[in-house]
Amino acid sequence: MTTQSFHPPERTLMGPGPSDVHPRILEALSRPTIGHLDPVFVEMMEEVKGLLQYAFRTENRLTLPVSAPGSAGMEMCFVNLVEPGDQVIVCKNGVFGNRMQENVERCGGTAILVEDEWGSPVDPAKVEEALKANPDAKVVAFVHAETSTGAQSDAATLCGLAREHGCLTIVDTVTSLGGTPVEVDAWGADAVYSGTQKCLSCTPGLSPVTFSERAVEAIGNRKTKVQSWFLDLNLVMGYWGNEGGAKRAYHHTAPINPLYALHEALVILREEGLENAWARHARMHEALKAGIEAMGLSFFVDEAHRLPQLNSVTIPEGVDEARVRSRLLEQYNLEIGAGLGPMAGKIWRIGLMGHSASATNILNCLGALDAVLSDEGAAIQSGRAVPAAMAKLGNG
Ligand SMILES: *Cc1c(COP(=O)(O)O)cnc(C)c1O
């Protein structure tokens, strides 16, 4: 057994998450641990709630970070809103829609599937059809930004349709929050969850969630207890406080230092400004796109539905894609993502999330890809990618 401390290498993270963590966030993590009911800590928790309302663009009182990764935020939405016997319309256009179906079924609900091709957005016409055919459905669940493909769905339209038919919505914004517009109140979304390690560029392990008054009412009207003790919102609220200053009861020990990190990540977002962060992601995507296309490679998702923060690039013929990724990692300290499920071997996923969405990262990534692909004998236009991206980046 080793007696040596673990020192990870310094990588550039351009996969589907985690993204590069800002040094200010790493520094925040190392600040002194204090008690989770310490009044100073409780004050910080209130600030985190307010900053999350800013990030989600919501006035929802019930807005907080779940003490576990994005998958736990997903689970919190399902276990609280879905009771045995409930019908839930689940939109599937990638990996995370499959997980929503799993959640519904494990809650004892029935999943009514609306399926779209991987790489396409959720088709609102199909959702409307499903709503008409299933008047008893209680919830519509969909993924706003499908990280397995890089496609973004029209959340405003989908939430509007659900409301017209008297349904609540569960929306996955793990990859969109901080990268592309997430408008919880303007959409009229009911239960929305996200993650810290994608466009917020924080360390993994927390899941921001927000619930509308309609969702809170539905939870209050449950006939059965929430089967998960840890994720039962009625209990979690006792700790996080319904209103600022409410008396807090011990539920679990909050992850103190990771919450310092999230606080710092949200302060950084606030300093930059949400709209500026969205604009930066869009601008960086344009630069990466110019380079990728100049090299002769192409994108998997149509431009109209493409996420700037998750770029699915079609792998050229005859290339050993796993070897390219491991050479990027070993020789360039650069991580990009592989395709998941049916997309394995067909696409690479290049993340431009949060702090990773920078000109330096784009130029390094294009230069490294050009070198490795040329060396592997791929039919690319070598030498063109970096100048094309530089031209887009301009002097700013
Ligand atoms: C990453 C991701 C998740 C899961 O988040 P974890 O923090 O890995 O649990 C859920 N949904 C989407 C769309 C994601 O990209």
The ligand as an SDF file (V2000), in Angstrom:
LIG
                    3D

 15 15  0  0  0  0  0  0  0  0999 V2000
  -23.6440   15.0350  -16.7450 C   0  0  0  0  0  0  0  0  0  0  0  0
  -25.1190   14.9340  -16.9320 C   0  0  0  0  0  0  0  0  0  0  0  0
  -25.9540   14.3490  -15.9680 C   0  0  0  0  0  0  0  0  0  0  0  0
  -25.4380   13.6670  -14.7410 C   0  0  0  0  0  0  0  0  0  0  0  0
  -24.6960   14.4680  -13.9190 O   0  0  0  0  0  0  0  0  0  0  0  0
  -23.6600   13.7660  -12.8820 P   0  0  0  0  0  0  0  0  0  0  0  0
  -23.1140   14.9310  -12.1290 O   0  0  0  0  0  0  0  0  0  0  0  0
  -22.6740   13.0540  -13.7310 O   0  0  0  0  0  0  0  0  0  0  0  0
  -24.4440   12.8450  -12.0370 O   0  0  0  0  0  0  0  0  0  0  0  0
  -27.3190   14.3740  -16.1890 C   0  0  0  0  0  0  0  0  0  0  0  0
  -27.8330   14.9160  -17.3120 N   0  0  0  0  0  0  0  0  0  0  0  0
  -27.0680   15.4590  -18.2720 C   0  0  0  0  0  0  0  0  0  0  0  0
  -27.6970   16.0500  -19.4890 C   0  0  0  0  0  0  0  0  0  0  0  0
  -25.6850   15.4710  -18.1150 C   0  0  0  0  0  0  0  0  0  0  0  0
  -24.9140   16.0070  -19.0560 O   0  0  0  0  0  0  0  0  0  0  0  0
  1  2  1  0
  2  3  1  0
  2 14  2  0
  3  4  1  0
  3 10  2  0
  4  5  1  0
  5  6  1  0
  6  7  2  0
  6  8  1  0
  6  9  1  0
 10 11  1  0
 11 12  2  0
 12 13  1  0
 12 14  1  0
 14 15  1  0
M  END
$$$$
